[in-house]
Amino acid sequence: MALQWYVLKSKPNKEDVLYRQVTMRGFEAFFPCLDVNPVNPRARKTKPYFPGYMFVRVALGEVGLSAFQWMPYAAGLVSFDKEPAIIPNDMMRALCKSIEALQKKKVVDSQRFQPGNMLTVNEGPFAGYGAIFDTNLPGNDRIRILLMLARGRQMSVELPGSYVQMKE
């Protein structure tokens, strides 16, 4: 029987331990995670792109559906009319490429500004204003800038890093 991709649902906040269970049993799994800088230093440093789900590649006819229904921390395969949903290989390749590109972009984005860089705000309520980069903030793509106002005044503003670009 051919290997197919399926979506495995985990119990709430148990994706990491389920991923270890799946790989320990010799199944191929795709569980993409996003690195985050949480405010609380004891909080998780990574978060799943698809909370509560991961992708597994198995020959379900050989393994059997019960392998995933009764696996610790699993809530079973995503199914429609009691039939596990198959994810086409080309869709999985496209998904992997997209996530890989997002992860590369995130690394580049997190280091693209230095304190004091002159920026232009492109989106949001402050679009069109000039700004000075202050610092990266904990969380997903958040920065603090000093917005340039009339008469040389500045105002501290927090917004997504994707809203700004280097001033030309």
C-alpha positions in Angstrom: 0.0 0.0 0.0 1.3 3.5 -0.8 2.2 6.1 1.7 -0.3 9.0 2.0 -0.4 12.2 4.0 -3.1 12.6 6.7 -3.8 15.2 9.3 -3.6 14.1 12.9 -5.4 16.0 15.6 -3.9 16.3 19.0 -5.4 16.9 22.4 -5.2 20.6 23.5 -1.6 21.9 23.9 -0.1 18.4 23.5 1.3 18.8 20.0 4.9 18.4 21.1 4.5 15.2 23.0 2.3 13.8 20.3 4.9 14.6 17.7 7.5 12.7 19.8 5.1 9.7 20.0 4.5 9.7 16.3 8.2 9.8 15.4 9.2 7.4 18.1 6.9 4.8 16.5 8.7 5.3 13.1 6.1 7.4 11.3 7.1 10.3 9.1 5.6 13.6 10.5 5.5 17.2 9.5 5.0 19.5 12.4 6.1 23.1 11.6 6.7 25.5 14.5 7.2 29.2 14.7 9.9 30.7 17.0 8.4 33.4 19.3 9.7 35.7 22.0 7.1 35.4 24.7 6.8 38.1 27.4 6.8 35.4 30.1 10.3 33.8 30.1 8.7 30.5 31.3 6.3 30.4 28.3 6.8 28.2 25.2 9.5 29.5 22.9 7.9 27.8 19.9 4.3 27.7 18.7 2.8 25.4 16.1 1.8 26.9 12.7 -1.3 24.7 13.0 -2.3 24.5 16.7 -3.8 21.1 17.5 -2.7 19.5 14.2 0.2 17.9 12.5 0.7 15.9 9.3 1.6 12.2 9.2 2.7 10.1 6.2 1.7 6.4 6.6 0.3 3.5 4.7 -2.9 3.4 6.6 -4.0 0.1 5.2 -0.9 -1.6 6.8 -0.9 0.4 10.0 -4.6 0.6 10.7 -6.7 3.5 11.8 -6.7 2.4 15.5 -2.9 3.2 15.7 -3.8 6.9 15.7 -7.2 6.7 17.5 -5.6 5.2 20.6 -2.2 6.9 20.5 -1.5 8.9 23.7 -2.3 12.6 23.3 -4.0 12.0 19.9 -7.6 12.8 19.0 -7.5 10.7 15.8 -7.1 11.5 12.1 -9.2 14.2 10.6 -12.0 12.4 8.8 -15.1 13.1 6.7 -17.9 10.6 6.7 -15.6 8.3 8.8 -13.0 8.3 6.0 -9.6 9.8 6.9 -8.9 12.8 4.7 -5.9 12.3 2.4 -3.7 15.3 1.7 -2.3 15.2 -1.9 1.5 15.0 -2.2 1.7 18.1 -4.4 -0.3 20.1 -1.8 2.1 18.9 1.0 5.2 19.9 -1.1 3.6 23.4 -1.7 2.9 23.7 2.0 6.4 22.7 3.0 7.9 25.2 0.6 5.6 28.0 1.8 6.5 27.4 5.4 10.2 27.2 4.7 10.0 30.5 2.8 8.1 32.1 5.8 10.7 30.9 8.2 13.6 32.3 6.1 11.8 35.6 5.8 11.2 35.7 9.6 15.0 35.3 10.2 15.8 38.1 7.8 13.0 40.4 9.1 14.0 40.1 12.7 17.4 41.5 11.9 16.6 44.0 9.2 16.4 47.1 11.4 18.9 48.6 13.9 18.1 51.2 16.5 18.1 54.6 14.9 17.2 53.4 11.4 15.0 55.9 9.5 11.7 54.2 8.4 8.5 54.9 6.5 5.2 53.6 7.8 3.3 51.9 4.8 0.2 50.5 6.5 -2.2 51.2 9.3 -3.5 54.5 10.7 0.0 56.0 10.5 0.7 55.2 6.9 2.8 57.9 5.2 4.6 59.1 8.4 8.3 58.9 8.9 9.7 57.1 11.9 12.8 56.0 13.8 13.3 52.4 14.7 13.5 51.9 18.5 13.5 48.1 19.3 12.0 44.7 18.5 9.3 43.6 21.0 8.5 40.1 22.3 5.8 38.3 20.4 5.2 37.9 16.7 6.6 40.6 14.4 6.1 43.5 16.8 8.4 46.6 16.9 8.5 50.0 18.7 9.1 53.1 16.6 9.3 56.8 17.3 6.8 58.4 15.0 7.9 61.8 13.6 5.1 64.4 14.2 4.8 68.1 13.3 7.3 70.5 14.8 9.9 67.8 15.4 7.8 66.0 18.1 8.1 62.2 18.4 5.6 59.7 19.7 6.4 56.1 20.7 4.2 53.6 18.8 4.1 49.8 18.8 3.0 48.1 15.6 3.7 45.0 13.4 7.2 45.1 11.7 5.5 44.4 8.3 3.9 47.9 8.5 7.3 49.7 7.9 10.1 49.8 5.5 13.5 51.5 5.4 13.3 55.1 4.2 14.8 55.5 0.8 
